């Protein structure tokens, strides 16, 4: 007899198709224990025979239930096979699993879609990026498998992948994936069911991990996407320690991520020499203004994958002008020296004898070293050097006259970044504030002229770059005369000499970054 669903031992029957659509999975729900056999009866039909536990196989006609279905993958006609559950296979495992090549990555404010395209070229996979995937990314990874780096980027940016076919990966936001086909949903539901079953059988554990070099808040934020719904990440800022509570499998993933992220950042020693020289002598110091082509690549050059175009540095002053062209620097600065700032960047053609030449310059009276400060800072951390004076400034109000002080100084802010090839990328911000005593306000206070310049340049470790184009105009008046005789009207001019001289000097800023890999390097250098 053919039994209807709901009669006898059969409560319900469900049919499910696999992801490739070639295999049919039949699920029969029983209300009591039963034995079963599957055999082919005719054509493309299979028969499932169900027996109550207490019933002998000879009573087949009374207890047999036959269910017919189209055969997709038929077994041998003579062989009776036992039903085995279909284990869902993750299609991404064949693409992203296993041992992969190790790579080094160093991105700063890089576009997230462009970063994913790098992995497409690296792996040979076709990566489709949804329109909603936007933003920028900052990371530095060394000697890690590219599939682990790919998963780190996906986790930190809350991205999800869907693997299609042999070599296609679809990347979307977690909330942007639409409903998939029935087959896809069946596999996903089975995977979720297996994970939940595994999670329920796995106990929660707690791990305490001390962070050595990273910021505790940033590390905790990066790990948050790895924890389960019931897991927790607690950061203790006082001891720089993370308390991780989660399933053992999740804890192991977090510890692996911490090993990759919590690495020692290099330090950079910034040496600056602020020198004032005559405008003619600055040309004799061996400075190249405007490097192009092979010279720029062999020496200090502009980093091509930042905002500036290849072989070009962009510097914006307070007037908003911007240097462009095929030179490393091309601001169109006039050859006539004027007061103010027209910041230029260039190379020092000599290396270790910089201090010797500057000392010789002072001995010859053709220039003067104003200061030579040194400061050490961490990678990606800002270092500031300033030199100048404070000028008293009188203000008048209803309460009376008050004296304030305004800084008239040369300020230099440098943010270094150590590249993977041991060069140093420098973000330089220079300001020059000077008092103009020739122009005063109604109270007799001098005006303050403010000039600003920004630049980005890549310098080899231990090499020197120089900023110039800062001119200072010094006016001196000297009077020499013969007492009494110089006071005679008209004839007195023959016995006096008035010297009025305008001197124009150029301020040069030499910057030498040195990567410090060991504290002993600082001691030896000092």
Secondary structure, DSSP 8 states (H G I E B T S, - for coil): ----TTSTTEEEEEEEE-TTS--EEEEEEESS-EEEEEEEEETTEEEEEEEETTS-GGGHHHH------B-SS---SS--B---------TTHHHH-S---EEEEEEEEEEHHHHHHHHHHHH--EEEE-TT---EEEEEEEEEEHHHHHHHHHHHTTEEEEEETTTEEEEEETTT-----HHHHHHHHHHHHHHHHHHHHS-EEEEEEE-SSS-HHHHHHHHGGGS-TT-EEEEETTTTEEEEEEEHHHHHHHHHHHHHH-----EEEEEEEEEEEETTGGGGG-EEES--HHHHHHSSB--TTSSS-TT----B-TT--B--SSSS------SS--SEEEEEEEEES--TTHHHHHHHHHHTTSEEEEE--EEEEETT-EEEEEEEEEEEEEEEETTEEEEEEEEEEEEEEEEEEE-TTSEEEEEEEEEEEEEEEEEE-TTS-EEEEEEEEEEEEEEETT-EEEEEEEEEEEEEEEEEE-TTGGGSTTGGGGGEEEEEEEEEEEEEEEEEEEEE-SHHHHHHH-
